Amino acid sequence: MIRTKDLTFKYREHSALFEFPDIALGAGENLLVLGKSGIGKTTLLHLLAGLLYPTGGSIVIDKVPTQLLPKKQLDKFRGQNIGLVFQNNHAVQSLSVIENLKARLFFAKKAISKNIITDLLEHLDIIDCKDKKLRELSEGQRQRLGIAMGIVHRPNIILADEPTSSLDDDNCNKVMQLLIEQASVSNANLIVITHDQRIKPLFTHKLEL
């Protein structure tokens, strides 16, 4: 469950103030946030992820007002409860695919289960890459690893930043189906931030900035 109210953010004292519509999602509900570049989509994602503190308003995730948490507690909460899928892969170059996923579980303080990792890699069709380093992966395989790292710890919320913007129609559909399916497995909220109009039909709840 995630709720925001009267959410605002300003990067500097004299910069423009971003004002965001309220969000109210129940367990397992998904949201598509659409808007042009520069409108504040990524800022909103960073606020929801606890990477930024709001200038005003509130963010409540599973009854926890995250904007009131000290940074150390917020970092811990994010690591355990939020999955982030970025455009640029944040996996460690020197680790293999399976080592990256084990590290993600370790830092989330979740049990490292080979069965969970194997099932996820099989579902994402990259099980054959489990012992490969990032430099050995194709762009599509790296993207699937990014999804795996965002969901392996079974987060309550999955936040995806422009996951389809550089993909053709076929791969766009595949990536979105994977994200939706994985959110459904965990009964998690999936929030996708994008300007990609192709994925609008996949969402019931939409927000245009």
C-alpha positions as CSV (number, residue, x, y, z in Angstrom):
1,M,0.0,0.0,0.0
2,I,1.3,3.4,-0.9
3,R,-0.2,6.9,-0.4
4,T,1.1,10.3,-1.0
5,K,-0.5,13.6,-0.1
6,D,0.3,17.2,-1.1
7,L,3.8,16.1,-2.2
8,T,6.2,18.8,-3.3
9,F,9.9,19.0,-4.0
10,K,12.4,21.8,-4.8
11,Y,16.1,21.1,-5.7
12,R,17.4,24.5,-4.6
13,E,16.0,27.4,-2.8
14,H,15.3,29.5,-5.9
15,S,14.5,26.6,-8.3
16,A,11.1,25.6,-9.5
17,L,8.8,23.8,-7.1
18,F,7.5,20.4,-8.3
19,E,3.9,19.7,-7.2
20,F,2.6,16.1,-7.6
21,P,-0.9,14.7,-7.6
22,D,-1.9,12.5,-4.7
23,I,-1.4,8.7,-5.1
24,A,-3.5,6.0,-3.3
25,L,-2.7,2.4,-4.2
26,G,-4.0,-0.7,-2.4
27,A,-2.0,-3.9,-2.2
28,G,-1.1,-5.3,-5.6
29,E,-2.4,-2.3,-7.5
30,N,-0.2,-0.9,-10.3
31,L,0.3,2.7,-11.5
32,L,1.6,4.2,-14.8
33,V,3.1,7.7,-14.5
34,L,3.3,9.5,-17.9
35,G,4.9,12.8,-18.8
36,K,7.4,14.6,-21.0
37,S,11.1,14.9,-20.1
38,G,11.7,17.5,-17.4
39,I,8.3,17.4,-15.9
40,G,9.4,15.6,-12.7
41,K,8.8,11.9,-13.4
42,T,12.2,10.8,-12.1
43,T,12.0,13.2,-9.2
44,L,8.7,11.6,-8.2
45,L,10.3,8.1,-8.4
46,H,13.2,9.2,-6.3
47,L,10.9,10.6,-3.7
48,L,8.9,7.4,-3.6
49,A,12.1,5.4,-3.3
50,G,13.4,7.5,-0.4
51,L,16.4,8.7,-2.5
52,L,15.1,12.3,-1.9
53,Y,13.2,13.8,1.0
54,P,10.1,15.8,0.0
55,T,10.0,19.6,0.5
56,G,6.4,19.2,1.7
57,G,3.7,16.6,2.0
58,S,3.8,13.0,3.0
59,I,4.6,9.5,1.7
60,V,3.2,6.5,3.5
61,I,4.3,3.0,2.5
62,D,2.7,0.1,4.4
63,K,1.7,2.5,7.1
64,V,5.2,3.9,7.5
65,P,5.6,7.7,6.9
66,T,8.9,7.4,5.1
67,Q,9.6,11.2,4.9
68,L,9.9,11.1,8.7
69,L,12.5,8.3,8.8
70,P,16.2,9.3,9.6
71,K,18.5,8.6,6.6
72,K,19.9,5.4,8.1
73,Q,16.5,4.0,8.8
74,L,15.2,5.1,5.4
75,D,18.1,3.3,3.6
76,K,17.3,0.1,5.5
77,F,13.6,0.4,4.7
78,R,14.3,1.0,1.1
79,G,16.7,-2.0,0.9
80,Q,14.1,-4.3,2.4
81,N,10.8,-3.1,0.9
82,I,11.5,-1.3,-2.4
83,G,12.7,-2.7,-5.7
84,L,14.3,-0.3,-8.2
85,V,14.6,-1.0,-11.9
86,F,16.7,1.8,-13.6
87,Q,17.5,2.5,-17.2
88,N,21.2,2.0,-16.5
89,N,22.1,-1.3,-14.8
90,H,23.5,-0.9,-11.3
91,A,24.9,-4.4,-11.1
92,V,28.6,-4.8,-10.0
93,Q,30.8,-5.3,-13.0
94,S,33.2,-7.7,-11.3
95,L,30.5,-10.1,-10.0
96,S,28.6,-12.7,-12.0
97,V,24.9,-12.6,-12.5
98,I,24.2,-15.0,-9.6
99,E,26.7,-13.2,-7.3
100,N,25.0,-9.9,-8.0
101,L,21.6,-11.4,-7.0
102,K,23.1,-12.9,-3.8
103,A,24.6,-9.6,-2.9
104,R,21.3,-7.9,-3.4
105,L,19.6,-10.3,-1.0
106,F,22.5,-9.9,1.5
107,F,22.2,-6.1,1.6
108,A,18.4,-6.4,1.9
109,K,19.0,-8.7,4.9
110,K,16.9,-11.4,3.2
111,A,17.8,-15.1,3.2
112,I,19.9,-16.2,0.2
113,S,17.9,-18.9,-1.5
114,K,19.4,-20.6,-4.5
115,N,15.9,-21.9,-5.4
116,I,14.4,-18.4,-5.5
117,I,17.3,-17.1,-7.6
118,T,17.2,-20.1,-10.0
119,D,13.5,-19.8,-10.4
120,L,13.7,-16.1,-11.2
121,L,16.6,-16.5,-13.7
122,E,14.6,-19.3,-15.4
123,H,11.5,-17.1,-15.6
124,L,13.5,-14.3,-17.0
125,D,15.2,-16.7,-19.5
126,I,18.7,-15.9,-18.4
127,I,19.5,-19.0,-16.4
128,D,22.3,-19.9,-18.9
129,C,24.0,-16.5,-18.0
130,K,24.1,-17.2,-14.2
131,D,27.9,-17.4,-14.1
132,K,28.6,-14.7,-16.6
133,K,30.0,-11.2,-15.8
134,L,28.2,-8.1,-17.1
135,R,30.6,-7.5,-20.0
136,E,29.6,-11.0,-21.3
137,L,25.9,-10.1,-21.4
138,S,23.8,-8.7,-24.3
139,E,21.8,-5.5,-23.8
140,G,18.6,-7.5,-23.4
141,Q,20.2,-9.9,-20.9
142,R,21.5,-6.9,-18.8
143,Q,18.0,-5.5,-18.8
144,R,16.6,-8.7,-17.5
145,L,19.3,-8.8,-14.8
146,G,18.2,-5.3,-13.8
147,I,14.7,-6.6,-13.4
148,A,15.9,-9.6,-11.4
149,M,17.9,-7.3,-9.1
150,G,14.9,-5.1,-8.6
151,I,12.6,-8.0,-7.5
152,V,14.7,-10.8,-6.1
153,H,14.2,-9.7,-2.5
154,R,10.4,-9.7,-3.0
155,P,9.8,-6.0,-2.4
156,N,6.4,-4.5,-1.5
157,I,6.9,-1.8,-4.2
158,I,8.7,-2.1,-7.6
159,L,9.6,1.3,-9.1
160,A,10.7,1.2,-12.7
161,D,12.3,4.2,-14.5
162,E,11.7,4.3,-18.3
163,P,12.1,0.5,-18.6
164,T,11.0,0.4,-22.2
165,S,12.0,3.6,-23.8
166,S,14.9,2.2,-25.9
167,L,13.1,-1.1,-26.8
168,D,11.3,-2.2,-30.0
169,D,7.7,-3.2,-29.7
170,D,8.3,-6.9,-29.2
171,N,10.9,-6.4,-26.4
172,C,8.8,-3.6,-24.9
173,N,5.9,-6.0,-24.4
174,K,8.1,-8.7,-23.0
175,V,9.7,-6.5,-20.4
176,M,6.4,-5.1,-19.3
177,Q,4.8,-8.5,-19.0
178,L,7.8,-9.7,-16.9
179,L,7.4,-6.7,-14.5
180,I,3.7,-7.1,-14.2
181,E,4.0,-10.8,-13.6
182,Q,6.7,-10.4,-11.0
183,A,4.7,-7.8,-9.1
184,S,1.7,-10.1,-9.1
185,V,3.7,-13.0,-7.7
186,S,4.7,-10.8,-4.7
187,N,1.4,-8.9,-4.5
188,A,3.6,-5.8,-4.8
189,N,2.7,-2.4,-6.2
190,L,4.4,-1.7,-9.6
191,I,4.9,2.0,-10.4
192,V,6.3,2.7,-13.9
193,I,7.6,6.1,-14.7
194,T,7.8,6.7,-18.5
195,H,7.0,8.8,-21.6
196,D,6.3,5.6,-23.6
197,Q,2.7,5.7,-24.6
198,R,2.8,2.1,-25.9
199,I,2.3,0.6,-22.4
200,K,-0.8,2.6,-21.5
201,P,-3.2,-0.2,-22.2
202,L,-1.5,-2.4,-19.7
203,F,-2.5,-0.2,-16.7
204,T,-5.8,0.6,-15.1
205,H,-4.4,3.4,-12.9
206,K,-2.6,6.2,-14.8
207,L,-1.2,9.5,-13.7
208,E,-0.2,12.2,-16.2
209,L,2.2,14.9,-15.0
